[in-house]
Amino acid sequence: MAKEAPQANQAQPNIQQQQMQQLYMEYQMLDQTIKQMEKQVGMVEAQAGELQQMAATLEELKALKKGKDMLVQVTPGMFAKATSGDPNELIVNVGAGIAVTKDVEQAKAFLEKQLEDMQQVHVQLSQEIRNQVSRAAQLEQQLGMMRQ
């Protein structure tokens, strides 16, 4: 009988150690998830910045006269010489390889809708990050209590 008591005592720390390992693994997974979501927030912010820049460019386009020589960016750091056509007639890619003609105001409205969508995604990601950080803090507290 005396031999059974030490085995029961040994089983208790083993269970607690397993629980700590599980909590720690969950904590590590949350940490990785949070880092990924923070990267996504950064990408969303970059896209939103690009959309804002595009909207500003559309405003400048309104002042452009037909037949004016200009440089058109082909890729970052690469430009082509071009002559402007009707500055109020834009070809806009609306998705799935479909392009439609829009005037400047319609194009701005299209960009503003995309920006609103980006802001909504930003809000959702930020909320989810807060939730994950809260859960990670709970796990950290549980782990701290188990170590004592």
N, C-alpha and C positions, 0 to 999 in steps of 0.2 A: 504494500500500500504506500509506503514511503516513496517508492520509485515513481508512482503515478503522479504525485503532486508536482515534482520537477518538470515532468513532461507537459502538464497542463500549463505551467508557468512559461515554458519555452514556446508553447503554441501561441500564447497571447502576444508576445513581442513579434512573432512571425506574421500574425494577422495584421498587427498595427504597421509593421514594415511594408507589407503588401499594399495596405491602404495608402500609406505615404507614397509609395512608388506610383500607384494609380493616379493619385492627386497630382503628383509631380509631372507625370506624363501628360495629363490633361492640361496642366499649366503650360507646359512646353508647346503643346498643340495650339493653345489659345494665343500664346506669344507669337507663333509663326503666322497664325491667322490675322492677328492684329497688324503685324508687319506688312502682310500682303494687302490688307485693306488700306493701310496708310499709303502704299504705293499706288493703289487704285485711286485714292483721293488726289494724289499728286497728278496723276494722268488726267483726271477729270478737271482739275484746276487748270492744267495746261491747255486742254481742249477749250475750256471756257474762255481762257485768255485769247486763244486764237480766234474764237467766234467774235469776241469783242473787237479785236483788231480788224476782222473782216467787216464788221458793221461800220467801223470808223472809215475804212477804205471805201465803202459804198457811199458814204457821205461825201468824200472827196471826189468820187466819180461823178456825182451830180454836176460838179462845176466843170468837168471836162468837156471840151468842144469837139465836135465831129471833125475828123481829118487831122487831128493833132498827133505828132510823133511822140512815141513814148517807149519805155522799156517794160516788158512783161516778164515777170519772174517765171522761169521754167522749172527750176529746182533751186534750192537754197544756194545762192552764190552764182547762179547762171541766169542770164537774161536774154531775151530776144527783142530786137527792134520791131515795133509794130506801129500801125496807124489806127487811131481809134475810129470805130464806127459810131453807131448811135449809142451814146453812153447810157441811155435809159432802157436799152434792150440787152438783157443778160441771159446767158444760157446757164441754168442751174441744175446740178445733179441732185435729184430728189431721192435717190436710192435705187438699188437693184439695177444699176446701169441705165437708168432712165433720166434723161435731161429734158427740161422744159424751158420755154422762154418766159422770163418774168421781167417786170420793170424794177427799178431800184427799190421802190417802196415794198413791193411784193417780196423781193429778195431779202430786204431787211426784216420783214415780218417772219420769213422763213428762218432766218438766222436767230431772231429773238425767240422763236419757238424752240429751236435747238438749244439755245442758251438756258431757257427755262427748264428743259428736260435735263440738261447737265446739272443745273442747280438742285433739281429734285433728287438726282442720283447722289449728289454731294451730301445733301441732308440725310438721305437714307444711310449712306455709308458712314457718315459721322455718328449717327445714332447707333448703328450696329457696333462701331468701334467703342463707343461709350459703354454699351452693354457688355462687350467682351472684356473690356478693361475692368469693369465692375466685377464680373465673374472671376477674373484673374486675381483681383484683390481678395475676394472671398477665399479662393483656394490658397493664396499666400497666407492668409490669416489661419486657416485650418491647419496648414502645414506647420506654421509657427507654434500653434497650440499642441500639436502632436509631438513636436520635438522636446517640449518641456518635460 
